[in-house]
Amino acid sequence: MTTLTLPNGDELDFDEAITAREAVEAIGSGLADDALVAEFDGELIDLSATIEDDGEFKVYTWDDDEGKEVFRHTTAHVLAQAVQRLYDDVDITIGPPTEDGFYYDFDAEPFTDEDLRDIEEEMQVIVDEDYDVEREEVSYEEARERLEGNAYKLDILEDIKDAGETISFYSQGEFEDLCRGPHLPSTGRIKAFKLLRSSGAYWRGDEHNTQLQRIYGTSYPREKDLDDHLAFLEEAKERDHRKLGAEHDLFTSSSLVGKGLPVFQPKGARMREILKEYLWSLHEDKGYERIWTPHIAKWDLYETSGHAEKFGDELFTVDGRDSEFVLKPMNCPHHMQIYDDNHFSYRDLPVRYFEPATVYRDEQSGELSGLLRVRSITQDDGHLFCTPEQIEDEVTTIVEIVKEFYDRLDMLDDYKVSLSVRDPDAKDDYLGSDDIWETAESALEGVAEDLDLPFEVIEGEAAFYGPKLDFLFYDALDREWQLATVQLDFNLPERFDLTYKASDNDEKRPVVIHRAITGSLERFLGVMIEHFKASFPLWLSPEQVRVITVTDENEDYADSVVGELNEHGFRVETDYRDESVGKKIAEAETSKAPYVLVLGGDEEENESVNVRSREDGVIGEMSVADFIERLDSEL
């Protein structure tokens, strides 16, 4: 007899071995229609898999992440099958599911848009033929024979052998692929799919390896779902920060400067300064002190901190006259030196440092993307040094800053927090005593509860040197971004032998708290450009008011209005060109200026301004004082 235990505790008894599909049918015919994959004792299995032993049994549908991954993994195999049908001498490599689709890499000539259309048509043929997807487990020797001539698959086979994993192939019709699985029961289960684009990709992500051709796609069980996703992708394309950054003169990427090293134009640089000053305004009355550290340091600093080992090839090194230097990959080792030079006692703690500073990492060029992944990373860094008893108060202050900052961006309505703690079954893998871990974890959880954060405790996700809180926010397209973080650290105080004199005159180690509100300014600005579609709120907009003249006779009056606005600290740009008013208004609206003032003879005579709002349209004539009051009120 075989007994399967369901997630709700119910048990299903069978007189003999059964397939996963038969077990699903025993639960309900409706579920059998929707089932895509099953899980037995924690391992995902095909619906065709045989179950002979007692165990826990789950079923996954499209509503589950596991179901989506299997659905799209099978679609990737259909893609590879279609490519092999259409093109000779193409080696297949890997084809995994992704968060919202799939891709497959081929050793082939670049694919054109016409190629993608042909491949898509052949994929539909394979789906319509509704091939059964079958699994076969083979020996290492047989696998080598089957894969002879495909160096990529043989490379993967060696990894499987070294890991001691089962070697399996999946086939559908004439196509077979070395694959762990699981997969859909048949190709006919795929109802809607779309190939999106192709690009180059290095084998194993290493730019020293062969460049392959990657085809991206997505798939869904219903056409409507696919149509909705394609509409989402089109909107995401319109919001792409690289496109908008160029259109609105925010930042520039230069091949002479180097990939992953964006340079900011005046408007973009203005936004960086706005953010830095606003962040400082949230910290300056909370005991933080501004510091400054150089952009390079001796190699020894990072050997002591452990960053030399952690970042390895990502470090930029510089040969000096008498030492080897490193462009700093992190600010914290420098901050440790400032603390260490002061010989603090318990009466001085907490010590709080604030420094938005740029660090450098030699990321692989294929991973670089606009502002979201760069080699020059400006962290809005803060480091605090405190006693274990002070952790909760300090973290509370940081979280309140995070909430105030993101509330101003209207992003607090929907967010979540991950509380990453150590694995209770692997305590030896973490640095620090049980007492300090328990104090730190309970402090973070206490803050999360007291401030009513939407948090989830995730065991095993803490760094080896301390637990952390990660804040995840959603943009206008409901995409999730991990931005703010609060990280406790028991490692750096140990590595740098940091101490403070306790009340009993003993030397004790402080706890270091790393905190970042935006993460990095570059990535944060990239997210904000896409979130607001470059229509920034008034406080963040690099240009708050555009002043337009009707004729050159109104320039002196316009200058006086601009002067008054500047005196009140507003960011103003002017358009006195000899162009039509309509054209100048249209260009101002395209630039996403929050307010446009049109100044002609009537406004000059009445000492007024004619106001247009990006949000409210034509407002009309009002006094300069009333307009300033409106801006102040909105800010």
C-alpha positions in Angstrom: 0.0 0.0 0.0 1.1 3.5 -0.8 0.0 6.4 1.4 0.4 10.0 0.3 0.0 12.9 2.8 -1.4 16.1 1.3 -0.5 19.6 2.5 -3.8 19.9 4.6 -3.0 16.6 6.4 -5.4 14.4 4.5 -4.1 11.0 3.4 -4.7 9.1 0.2 -4.2 5.3 0.2 -3.4 3.3 -2.9 -3.1 -0.5 -3.2 -0.1 -0.3 -5.4 2.4 2.1 -7.0 0.9 4.9 -8.9 1.9 7.8 -11.1 1.8 11.4 -9.9 -1.0 12.0 -12.5 -3.1 9.2 -11.0 -2.6 10.7 -7.5 -3.8 14.1 -8.8 -6.8 12.5 -10.4 -7.7 10.9 -7.1 -7.7 14.4 -5.5 -10.1 15.8 -8.1 -10.7 16.0 -11.8 -10.7 19.8 -11.8 -7.2 19.8 -10.3 -6.1 17.1 -12.8 -6.9 19.5 -15.6 -4.9 22.3 -14.2 -1.9 20.3 -12.7 1.5 21.0 -14.3 3.9 19.3 -12.0 3.9 17.5 -8.6 6.2 17.4 -5.6 7.0 14.2 -3.6 8.9 14.5 -0.3 10.3 17.9 -1.3 11.4 17.0 -4.8 9.6 18.2 -8.0 8.6 15.3 -10.2 6.9 14.9 -13.6 3.2 13.9 -13.6 4.3 10.7 -15.3 6.7 9.8 -12.5 5.9 6.6 -10.6 5.5 6.8 -6.8 6.1 3.6 -4.9 6.7 4.8 -1.3 4.8 6.7 1.3 5.4 10.4 1.5 4.2 14.0 1.3 2.6 15.0 -1.9 1.8 18.4 -3.5 0.4 19.6 -6.8 1.4 22.7 -8.6 -0.6 24.7 -11.2 -0.1 27.9 -13.1 -0.9 29.8 -10.0 2.3 28.6 -8.4 5.8 29.7 -9.2 6.8 26.0 -9.5 4.1 25.5 -12.2 5.2 28.6 -14.1 8.8 27.5 -14.1 8.0 24.0 -15.5 5.6 25.4 -18.1 8.3 27.8 -19.4 11.1 25.3 -19.1 9.1 23.0 -21.5 8.5 26.0 -23.8 12.3 26.5 -23.9 12.7 22.9 -25.1 10.1 23.5 -27.8 12.1 26.5 -28.9 15.3 24.4 -29.1 13.5 21.7 -31.0 12.2 24.3 -33.6 15.7 25.7 -34.0 17.2 22.3 -34.6 14.5 21.6 -37.2 15.1 24.8 -39.1 18.9 25.2 -38.9 21.7 22.8 -39.6 24.9 22.7 -37.5 23.5 24.4 -34.4 24.6 23.2 -31.0 22.1 23.6 -28.2 23.4 24.6 -24.7 21.1 25.6 -21.9 17.5 26.8 -21.8 16.2 27.7 -18.3 13.0 29.4 -17.2 13.3 33.0 -16.0 11.1 35.1 -13.7 8.7 36.0 -16.5 9.7 33.8 -19.4 12.6 31.6 -20.7 15.6 31.7 -23.0 17.8 29.2 -24.8 21.4 29.7 -25.9 22.7 28.3 -29.2 26.1 28.1 -30.8 24.8 29.6 -34.1 25.0 32.6 -36.3 23.0 35.6 -35.0 19.2 35.3 -35.5 17.3 38.0 -37.4 13.7 39.1 -36.7 12.6 37.1 -39.7 14.4 34.0 -38.1 12.4 34.6 -34.9 9.1 34.6 -36.9 10.0 31.4 -38.6 11.1 29.7 -35.3 7.8 30.8 -33.7 5.8 29.3 -36.5 7.7 26.0 -36.2 7.1 26.1 -32.4 3.4 26.3 -33.0 3.7 23.2 -35.2 5.4 21.3 -32.4 2.7 22.4 -29.9 0.0 21.3 -32.3 1.6 17.9 -32.7 1.2 17.5 -29.0 4.2 15.3 -28.4 4.5 13.4 -25.1 7.4 14.7 -23.0 9.3 11.6 -21.7 12.1 11.2 -19.1 14.9 8.7 -19.4 17.6 8.1 -16.9 20.9 6.9 -18.4 24.5 6.0 -17.4 27.4 8.5 -17.7 28.9 6.4 -20.5 25.6 6.4 -22.5 25.1 10.1 -21.9 28.6 10.8 -23.4 27.8 8.8 -26.5 24.5 10.7 -27.0 26.2 14.0 -26.5 29.2 13.3 -28.7 30.1 16.4 -30.7 28.4 18.9 -28.4 31.1 20.3 -26.1 28.7 22.4 -24.2 26.5 19.5 -23.1 29.6 17.4 -22.3 30.7 20.2 -20.1 27.4 20.2 -18.3 27.5 16.4 -18.0 30.8 16.6 -16.1 29.2 18.9 -13.6 26.3 16.5 -13.1 28.8 13.6 -12.7 30.9 15.6 -10.2 27.8 16.5 -8.2 26.7 12.8 -8.1 23.3 13.7 -9.6 21.1 11.4 -11.7 21.7 11.8 -15.4 18.5 12.2 -17.3 17.3 13.1 -20.8 13.9 14.5 -21.8 12.5 13.8 -25.3 9.6 15.1 -27.3 9.2 13.7 -30.8 12.6 13.6 -32.5 14.1 16.1 -30.0 16.0 15.1 -26.8 18.0 17.2 -24.3 20.2 16.5 -21.3 18.0 18.0 -18.5 17.2 17.6 -14.9 13.5 18.4 -15.4 10.7 18.2 -14.5 8.6 19.1 -17.5 5.0 19.3 -18.7 3.3 16.1 -19.7 3.1 17.1 -23.4 3.9 20.0 -25.7 0.2 20.6 -26.3 -0.2 22.0 -22.8 1.5 25.2 -24.1 -1.3 27.5 -25.4 0.3 30.9 -25.9 3.9 32.0 -26.4 6.0 34.7 -28.0 9.6 35.1 -28.9 10.8 38.5 -27.8 14.3 39.1 -29.0 17.8 37.6 -29.5 21.2 38.8 -28.3 24.7 37.6 -27.7 25.6 35.7 -24.5 28.8 34.2 -23.3 29.0 30.5 -22.4 28.7 30.2 -18.6 28.5 34.0 -18.5 32.3 34.3 -18.9 33.4 36.9 -21.5 36.5 34.8 -22.2 34.3 32.0 -23.5 32.5 31.5 -26.9 29.7 34.0 -27.6 26.5 32.2 -28.1 23.1 33.4 -29.5 20.4 33.7 -26.9 16.7 33.8 -27.8 14.3 35.1 -25.2 10.6 34.3 -25.0 7.6 34.0 -22.7 4.7 31.7 -22.5 1.3 31.4 -20.9 -1.7 29.0 -20.6 -4.1 31.6 -22.1 -3.8 34.1 -24.9 -5.2 36.9 -22.8 -2.4 36.4 -20.2 0.1 36.6 -23.0 -1.5 39.8 -24.4 -1.5 41.4 -21.0 2.2 40.6 -20.5 3.1 41.9 -24.0 1.3 45.2 -23.1 3.3 45.3 -19.9 6.5 44.8 -21.8 5.5 47.6 -24.2 4.9 49.9 -21.3 8.2 48.9 -19.6 9.9 49.7 -22.9 8.4 53.2 -22.9 9.6 53.6 -19.3 13.1 52.3 -19.9 15.4 54.6 -18.0 18.1 54.4 -20.7 15.6 55.8 -23.3 14.2 58.4 -20.9 17.6 59.3 -19.5 18.7 60.3 -23.0 15.5 62.0 -24.0 15.5 64.2 -20.8 19.3 64.8 -20.7 19.8 63.1 -17.4 22.9 60.9 -18.0 25.2 59.8 -20.8 27.0 56.6 -21.5 30.2 57.1 -23.4 32.4 54.5 -25.0 35.4 56.7 -24.3 34.6 56.9 -20.6 33.8 53.2 -20.4 30.9 50.8 -20.1 29.2 50.9 -16.8 30.6 54.3 -16.0 27.6 56.7 -16.6 28.3 60.4 -16.6 25.5 62.7 -15.3 24.4 65.8 -17.2 23.3 68.9 -15.3 19.7 67.7 -14.7 20.8 64.3 -13.6 23.6 65.7 -11.4 21.0 68.0 -9.9 18.8 65.1 -9.0 21.7 63.3 -7.3 22.4 66.4 -5.2 18.7 66.7 -4.3 18.7 63.2 -3.1 21.9 63.5 -1.1 20.8 66.7 0.6 17.4 65.3 1.4 18.9 62.1 2.8 21.2 64.2 5.0 18.3 66.3 6.2 16.7 63.1 7.5 19.9 62.2 9.4 21.4 65.5 10.6 19.2 65.8 13.7 19.6 62.2 14.7 23.2 62.2 15.8 24.9 61.4 12.4 28.1 63.1 11.4 29.3 63.6 7.9 32.7 62.1 7.0 34.8 61.8 3.9 37.1 59.1 2.7 39.4 58.7 -0.3 38.5 56.7 -3.4 41.6 54.4 -3.1 43.3 52.6 -0.3 46.2 50.2 0.1 45.5 46.6 -0.7 46.2 45.7 2.9 43.0 47.5 4.0 40.9 45.1 2.0 42.8 42.1 2.9 42.1 42.9 6.6 38.4 43.6 5.9 38.0 40.4 3.7 36.8 42.4 0.7 39.9 41.4 -1.3 38.8 37.8 -1.0 35.1 38.5 -1.4 35.3 40.6 -4.6 38.4 39.0 -6.2 38.6 39.8 -9.9 36.0 42.6 -9.4 38.7 44.8 -7.7 40.3 47.6 -9.7 44.0 47.8 -8.7 46.4 50.7 -9.1 50.2 50.5 -8.8 51.6 53.3 -6.6 55.2 54.3 -6.1 55.6 52.3 -2.9 52.4 50.3 -2.5 49.6 48.5 -4.4 46.3 50.4 -4.2 42.7 49.4 -4.7 39.8 51.6 -5.9 37.5 51.1 -3.0 34.8 48.4 -3.5 33.1 49.3 -0.2 33.2 52.3 2.1 33.0 50.4 5.4 36.7 49.5 5.8 37.5 53.3 5.6 34.9 54.0 8.2 36.3 51.4 10.5 39.6 53.3 10.5 37.9 56.6 11.5 36.2 54.8 14.5 39.4 53.1 15.5 41.4 56.3 15.7 39.1 57.8 18.4 39.4 55.4 21.3 35.7 55.6 22.3 34.2 54.7 25.6 30.7 53.4 26.2 29.6 57.0 27.0 30.4 58.0 23.4 28.3 55.3 21.7 26.4 55.2 19.5 28.8 56.7 16.9 27.1 57.4 13.6 28.8 58.2 10.3 27.2 59.4 7.1 28.9 59.4 3.7 27.3 59.1 0.2 30.4 57.9 -1.6 31.3 56.2 -4.9 32.8 52.7 -4.9 34.1 50.7 -7.9 33.7 47.1 -9.0 34.8 45.6 -12.3 31.5 43.9 -13.1 31.4 41.7 -16.2 30.4 43.9 -19.2 27.5 41.6 -20.1 25.9 42.3 -16.8 26.0 46.0 -17.0 22.7 47.8 -17.7 22.3 51.6 -17.8 22.1 52.9 -14.2 20.8 49.6 -12.8 24.1 47.7 -12.9 27.3 49.9 -13.1 30.9 49.9 -12.2 30.8 53.2 -10.3 28.3 52.8 -7.5 27.4 55.7 -5.2 26.2 54.2 -2.0 24.2 56.4 0.4 26.3 54.8 3.1 25.9 55.1 6.8 27.7 53.1 9.5 26.8 53.0 13.2 28.9 51.7 16.1 26.9 50.7 19.2 26.5 48.3 22.1 24.2 45.3 21.7 21.7 46.9 24.0 21.5 50.0 21.7 20.7 47.9 18.5 16.9 48.2 18.8 16.8 52.0 19.3 19.3 52.6 16.4 17.5 50.3 14.0 14.2 51.9 15.0 15.6 55.3 14.0 16.9 53.9 10.7 13.5 52.3 9.8 11.7 55.5 10.6 14.0 57.3 8.2 13.3 54.6 5.5 9.6 55.0 6.0 9.7 58.8 5.8 11.8 58.7 2.7 9.6 56.3 0.8 6.4 57.8 2.0 7.5 61.0 0.3 7.7 58.9 -2.9 4.2 57.4 -2.3 5.7 53.9 -2.2 4.6 52.9 1.3 1.2 51.6 0.3 2.6 48.3 -0.9 6.0 47.1 0.3 7.4 44.2 2.2 10.4 43.5 4.5 12.6 40.4 4.7 14.1 39.7 8.1 17.0 37.5 7.3 18.2 35.4 10.3 20.7 32.5 10.6 19.9 28.9 10.0 19.2 27.5 13.5 20.5 24.1 12.4 23.9 25.5 11.2 24.9 27.9 13.9 28.6 27.1 13.4 28.5 28.7 10.0 28.0 32.1 11.5 30.4 34.5 13.3 29.5 35.6 16.8 28.1 34.1 20.0 24.6 32.7 20.5 23.9 35.6 22.9 24.7 38.4 20.4 22.8 36.6 17.6 19.8 36.2 19.8 20.0 39.9 20.9 20.4 41.1 17.3 17.7 39.0 15.8 15.2 39.7 18.6 16.0 43.5 18.2 15.3 43.5 14.5 12.1 41.5 15.0 11.1 43.8 17.8 11.5 46.8 15.6 9.6 45.2 12.8 6.7 44.3 15.1 6.7 47.7 17.0 6.6 49.7 13.7 4.1 47.3 12.1 6.3 46.4 9.2 4.9 43.9 6.7 7.8 41.5 7.4 8.7 37.8 6.9 11.4 35.9 8.8 13.6 34.1 6.4 15.8 31.5 8.0 19.3 30.9 6.6 19.4 34.1 4.6 21.5 36.1 7.1 25.0 36.9 6.1 27.6 34.9 8.1 28.4 38.1 10.0 24.9 39.2 11.0 21.2 39.4 10.4 19.5 42.1 8.3 16.3 43.8 7.2 15.8 44.3 3.5 13.0 46.6 2.2 11.4 45.7 -1.0 9.3 48.2 -2.9 7.1 48.1 -5.9 7.2 50.5 -8.9 4.4 51.7 -11.1 4.5 48.4 -13.1 4.4 46.4 -9.9 8.0 45.3 -10.3 9.8 44.5 -7.0 13.0 46.3 -6.1 15.2 45.7 -3.1 16.3 49.2 -2.1 16.8 50.0 1.6 18.7 47.7 3.9 19.8 47.5 7.5 22.6 45.0 8.2 24.2 44.1 11.5 27.8 43.1 11.4 29.9 41.2 14.0 32.7 40.5 11.6 34.4 43.9 10.8 34.8 44.8 14.5 36.6 41.5 14.9 38.8 41.9 11.8 39.8 45.4 12.7 40.0 44.7 16.4 37.6 47.6 17.2 36.8 48.1 20.8 35.2 50.6 23.3 35.9 50.9 27.0 32.9 49.6 28.9 31.6 50.9 32.2 33.7 48.2 34.0 36.8 49.4 32.1 36.9 46.2 30.0 37.5 46.5 26.3 34.5 45.3 24.4 33.6 45.0 20.7 31.0 47.3 19.3 28.3 46.1 16.9 28.5 47.7 13.4 25.2 48.6 11.7 25.4 49.1 7.9 22.5 51.0 6.5 21.5 52.3 3.1 18.2 54.1 2.4 18.3 54.1 -1.5 20.9 51.3 -1.9 22.9 53.2 -4.5 22.1 56.5 -6.1 22.6 55.2 -9.7 20.4 52.2 -9.4 17.8 54.2 -7.4 17.7 56.9 -10.0 17.2 54.3 -12.7 14.3 52.9 -10.8 12.8 56.3 -10.2 13.1 57.3 -13.8 11.1 54.2 -14.8 8.7 54.5 -11.8 7.7 58.1 -12.6 8.3 57.8 -16.4 10.4 60.9 -15.9 7.4 62.9 -14.6 9.1 63.4 -11.2 7.3 64.9 -8.2 8.0 68.5 -7.7 10.5 68.1 -4.9 12.7 65.7 -7.0 12.2 67.3 -10.4 15.5 68.8 -11.7 13.4 71.5 -13.3 10.4 72.7 -11.3 9.3 75.6 -13.4 9.7 76.6 -17.0 9.3 80.3 -17.8 8.3 81.2 -21.3 8.1 84.6 -22.9 5.5 85.6 -25.5 7.9 88.2 -27.1 11.4 89.5 -26.4 9.7 92.6 -24.9 8.7 90.5 -21.9 12.2 89.3 -21.0 12.9 91.9 -18.3 9.7 91.1 -16.5 10.4 87.4 -17.0 13.9 87.9 -15.4 12.3 89.5 -12.4 9.9 86.6 -11.9 12.7 84.1 -12.3 14.7 86.1 -9.7 11.9 85.9 -7.2 11.5 82.2 -7.8 15.2 81.6 -7.4 15.2 83.6 -4.1 12.7 81.1 -2.8 14.9 78.2 -3.8 13.0 76.9 -6.8 14.7 75.3 -9.8 13.8 77.4 -12.9 14.7 77.2 -16.5 13.8 79.8 -19.2 12.8 79.8 -22.8 13.1 83.2 -24.4 13.7 81.9 -27.9 12.2 83.6 -30.9 9.7 80.7 -31.4 6.0 80.5 -31.3 4.5 80.3 -27.8 2.7 77.1 -28.8 5.9 75.4 -29.8 7.6 76.5 -26.6 4.7 75.2 -24.4 4.7 71.9 -26.3 8.4 71.4 -25.7 8.1 72.3 -22.0 5.3 69.7 -21.6 7.4 67.1 -23.4 10.3 67.8 -21.0 7.9 66.9 -18.1 8.3 70.3 -16.4 5.9 70.3 -13.4 4.9 73.9 -14.1 5.0 76.2 -17.1 4.6 80.0 -16.8 3.7 82.0 -19.9 4.6 85.7 -19.6 3.2 88.2 -22.1 2.1 91.8 -22.0 -1.1 91.2 -19.9 0.9 89.3 -17.2 3.6 92.0 -17.2 0.9 94.7 -16.8 -0.9 92.8 -14.0 2.4 91.7 -12.4 1.0 88.1 -12.6 1.9 84.7 -14.2 -0.2 82.5 -16.4 0.2 79.0 -15.0 0.1 75.6 -16.6 0.4 72.4 -14.5 1.7 69.1 -15.7 -0.9 67.4 -13.5 -3.9 69.9 -13.7 -3.5 71.4 -17.2 -4.2 75.1 -17.7 -4.7 76.9 -14.3 -4.7 80.5 -15.5 -3.5 83.8 -14.2 -2.5 84.3 -10.6 -0.1 86.6 -8.7 3.5 85.6 -8.3 3.0 85.4 -4.6 0.0 83.0 -5.0 2.0 80.8 -7.3 4.9 80.6 -4.9 2.4 79.7 -2.1 1.1 77.0 -4.4 4.6 75.5 -4.9 5.3 75.7 -1.1 2.1 74.0 -0.4 2.8 71.2 -2.8 6.3 70.7 -1.5 
